[in-house]
Amino acid sequence: MIYPIRYYGDPVLRKKAQPITTFDDTLKAVADSMVETMYDAYGIGLAAPQVGLLKRMFVAIETDPNAKESEPDDDDAPPKTIDELREAWNVIGEYIMINPKIVSKSGEQFGTDGCLSTPGIFHSAIKRDMDIVVEYQDVTGKELTLEASGRFSHVIQHENDHLNGVLFMDRLSDTEKRAFMQEHREEFAEIQRDAKHVMKQVKQNKNLQPVV
């Protein structure tokens, strides 16, 4: 199932998500739908609050940093299925992280950041930790630990921020954030209008709202 993605301006994106305590088939189905929704939106990560679910869970993919991107031929159709996207993006890992906790971090990096909840808006130098260790549970409740570095570390930190109501522009200094918001004022206004439309759509059709 493809869930509607909540956009900037939706209050759910500013709330703190709650821990997951029940691990059952319903949770797995929601997690699988989140993966499907992420790929459908051409994203590399998606947090539960972004689909209106205030639970501590996100999905994310790791891509091969050493893989060379192939130039598509003019006659090539863009990838559409999940398997086609996995191959085109050189995906080497796909993760469903439940109740994640970053327990170690070191170094720093500045990378491009964007968000499915703010489509088309990017910042080229968001500061993140270079190396992290994250503890989490999978859909069965099994406790796991993962070390991540570089771009994948950046992705995990971005998605983990969503669980605390934090968006990528919040990582800027007050001065930088004001300038960034002003620069993209019209885009943010349009996204907020879209956010209201999605909220109305979900209110009218409760089946579009995941529940665990």
C-alpha positions as CSV (number, residue, x, y, z in Angstrom):
1,M,0.0,0.0,0.0
2,I,1.2,3.5,-0.8
3,Y,0.7,6.0,2.0
4,P,0.2,9.7,1.4
5,I,3.3,11.5,2.6
6,R,2.7,14.3,5.0
7,Y,4.2,17.7,4.0
8,Y,5.8,20.6,5.8
9,G,3.1,22.5,7.7
10,D,1.4,19.3,8.9
11,P,1.6,19.3,12.8
12,V,2.4,15.6,12.9
13,L,5.9,16.4,11.6
14,R,6.6,18.4,14.7
15,K,5.5,15.9,17.3
16,K,7.7,13.3,19.1
17,A,7.1,9.7,18.2
18,Q,6.4,7.1,20.8
19,P,8.2,3.7,21.2
20,I,6.8,0.6,19.6
21,T,6.0,-2.2,22.1
22,T,4.0,-4.7,20.0
23,F,5.7,-6.6,17.2
24,D,3.1,-8.4,15.1
25,D,1.9,-8.9,11.5
26,T,0.3,-5.5,11.5
27,L,3.6,-3.8,12.3
28,K,5.3,-5.8,9.5
29,A,2.6,-4.9,7.0
30,V,3.0,-1.2,7.9
31,A,6.8,-1.4,7.6
32,D,6.5,-3.1,4.2
33,S,4.1,-0.4,3.0
34,M,6.5,2.3,4.2
35,V,9.3,0.7,2.1
36,E,6.9,0.7,-0.9
37,T,6.0,4.3,-0.2
38,M,9.6,5.3,0.0
39,Y,10.5,3.8,-3.3
40,D,7.3,5.1,-4.9
41,A,8.4,8.7,-3.9
42,Y,12.0,8.1,-5.1
43,G,13.3,8.5,-1.6
44,I,16.2,6.8,0.3
45,G,14.5,7.0,3.7
46,L,11.1,7.5,5.2
47,A,10.1,7.9,8.9
48,A,6.8,6.9,10.4
49,P,5.7,10.5,11.2
50,Q,6.0,11.3,7.5
51,V,3.0,9.0,6.9
52,G,1.1,10.2,9.9
53,L,2.2,7.5,12.3
54,L,3.7,8.8,15.6
55,K,5.8,5.7,16.3
56,R,9.6,5.4,16.5
57,M,10.2,3.6,13.2
58,F,11.9,4.5,9.9
59,V,13.0,2.8,6.8
60,A,16.2,3.6,4.9
61,I,18.4,2.2,2.2
62,E,22.2,2.0,1.9
63,T,23.8,2.4,-1.5
64,D,27.2,1.3,-2.7
65,P,29.4,4.5,-2.4
66,N,31.9,2.9,-4.8
67,A,29.5,2.1,-7.6
68,K,29.7,4.1,-10.7
69,E,26.5,5.6,-12.0
70,S,25.8,4.5,-15.5
71,E,24.6,7.0,-18.1
72,P,21.1,6.0,-19.4
73,D,20.6,5.7,-23.1
74,D,18.1,8.0,-24.7
75,D,15.8,5.0,-25.3
76,D,16.0,3.7,-21.7
77,A,12.8,4.0,-19.7
78,P,13.3,5.3,-16.2
79,P,13.2,2.6,-13.5
80,K,9.7,2.1,-12.1
81,T,9.5,-1.1,-10.0
82,I,11.2,-1.4,-6.7
83,D,13.6,-4.0,-8.1
84,E,14.5,-1.7,-10.9
85,L,15.2,1.1,-8.5
86,R,17.3,-1.1,-6.3
87,E,19.4,-2.0,-9.2
88,A,19.6,1.5,-10.6
89,W,20.6,3.0,-7.2
90,N,23.1,0.2,-6.4
91,V,21.2,-0.6,-3.1
92,I,23.3,-2.8,-0.9
93,G,21.2,-2.7,2.3
94,E,17.6,-2.0,3.2
95,Y,16.7,-1.4,6.8
96,I,13.6,-1.2,8.9
97,M,14.7,0.4,12.2
98,I,12.3,0.3,15.1
99,N,13.0,2.2,18.4
100,P,16.4,3.3,17.1
101,K,18.9,4.9,19.4
102,I,22.2,6.4,18.2
103,V,24.6,5.3,21.0
104,S,27.9,6.5,19.5
105,K,29.0,9.2,17.1
106,S,32.3,10.7,15.9
107,G,33.7,13.0,13.2
108,E,31.6,15.4,11.1
109,Q,30.5,15.9,7.6
110,F,28.6,18.4,5.6
111,G,26.2,17.0,3.0
112,T,23.2,17.8,0.8
113,D,20.0,17.3,2.6
114,G,16.4,17.3,1.4
115,C,13.2,15.6,2.5
116,L,10.1,13.9,1.0
117,S,8.1,16.2,3.2
118,T,9.7,19.3,1.6
119,P,9.8,18.1,-2.1
120,G,12.2,20.1,-4.3
121,I,13.9,22.0,-1.5
122,F,17.5,21.1,-0.6
123,H,20.4,22.5,1.4
124,S,23.9,21.7,0.2
125,A,25.7,21.7,3.6
126,I,23.9,20.3,6.5
127,K,26.2,19.3,9.3
128,R,26.0,15.6,10.5
129,D,28.2,13.2,12.4
130,M,30.4,11.2,10.1
131,D,30.4,7.8,11.9
132,I,27.6,6.5,14.2
133,V,26.5,3.3,15.9
134,V,22.8,2.8,16.1
135,E,20.9,0.2,18.2
136,Y,17.4,-0.7,17.0
137,Q,14.9,-3.5,16.7
138,D,13.6,-5.3,13.6
139,V,10.0,-6.1,12.9
140,T,10.2,-9.2,15.1
141,G,11.6,-7.3,18.0
142,K,15.1,-8.6,17.7
143,E,17.7,-6.2,19.0
144,L,20.4,-5.3,16.5
145,T,23.4,-2.9,16.2
146,L,24.6,-1.2,13.1
147,E,27.7,0.9,12.3
148,A,27.2,3.5,9.6
149,S,29.5,6.0,8.0
150,G,29.4,8.8,5.4
151,R,26.2,9.2,3.4
152,F,24.4,6.3,5.0
153,S,25.1,7.7,8.4
154,H,23.7,11.0,7.2
155,V,20.5,9.3,6.0
156,I,20.0,7.5,9.4
157,Q,20.5,10.8,11.3
158,H,18.0,12.6,9.1
159,E,15.3,9.9,9.6
160,N,16.0,9.7,13.3
161,D,15.5,13.4,13.6
162,H,12.0,12.9,12.2
163,L,11.1,10.8,15.3
164,N,11.8,13.8,17.5
165,G,9.9,16.4,15.3
166,V,13.1,17.8,13.8
167,L,13.5,18.7,10.2
168,F,16.7,19.2,8.3
169,M,16.6,23.0,8.2
170,D,16.5,22.9,12.0
171,R,20.1,21.8,11.9
172,L,21.1,25.3,10.6
173,S,22.1,28.2,12.8
174,D,19.3,30.7,13.5
175,T,20.7,33.1,11.0
176,E,21.2,30.5,8.3
177,K,17.7,29.1,8.9
178,R,16.0,32.4,8.5
179,A,17.9,33.1,5.2
180,F,17.1,29.6,3.9
181,M,13.4,29.9,4.8
182,Q,13.2,33.3,3.2
183,E,15.0,32.1,0.0
184,H,12.4,29.3,-0.4
185,R,9.4,31.2,0.9
186,E,7.2,30.6,-2.1
187,E,8.1,26.9,-2.3
188,F,7.3,26.4,1.4
189,A,4.0,28.3,1.0
190,E,3.0,25.9,-1.8
191,I,4.1,22.9,0.2
192,Q,1.9,24.0,3.1
193,R,-1.1,24.3,0.8
194,D,-0.4,20.7,-0.3
195,A,-0.1,19.7,3.3
196,K,-3.6,20.9,4.0
197,H,-4.9,18.9,1.0
198,V,-3.2,15.7,2.2
199,M,-4.6,16.2,5.8
200,K,-8.1,16.6,4.4
201,Q,-7.6,13.5,2.2
202,V,-6.6,11.4,5.2
203,K,-9.4,12.7,7.3
204,Q,-11.9,11.7,4.7
205,N,-10.3,8.2,4.3
206,K,-9.1,6.6,7.5
207,N,-7.7,3.7,5.5
208,L,-4.9,6.0,4.4
209,Q,-3.7,6.4,8.0
210,P,-1.4,3.5,9.2
211,V,-2.1,2.2,12.7
212,V,0.1,-0.1,14.8
